[in-house]
Amino acid sequence: MGSFSIWHWLVVLAIVVLVFGTKKLRNLGGDLGASIKNFKGAMKDGEAEAAKTPDQIAAEAKVAEEEQQRESNKV
């Protein structure tokens, strides 16, 4: 009585499909998959950023600052 059998899960699945419909569930699955993919990509980017040395970070900041100055001089 403490665990559900396969028949209990099939009944729950049937009720969920009846309530939400297959199209909405398909969209939900696609959105969830895209979110997981984006999260994994962000984690890889974060790890790459964490592996940088302070000198690399300072050099990137200097380049970004120079680009910003060039943009402000154009205006």
Buried (B, 14 or more C-beta within 10 A) or exposed (E): EEEEEEEEEEEEEEEEEEEEEEEEBEEEEEEEEEEEEEEEEEEEEEEEEEEEEEEEEEEEEEEEEEEEEEEEEEE
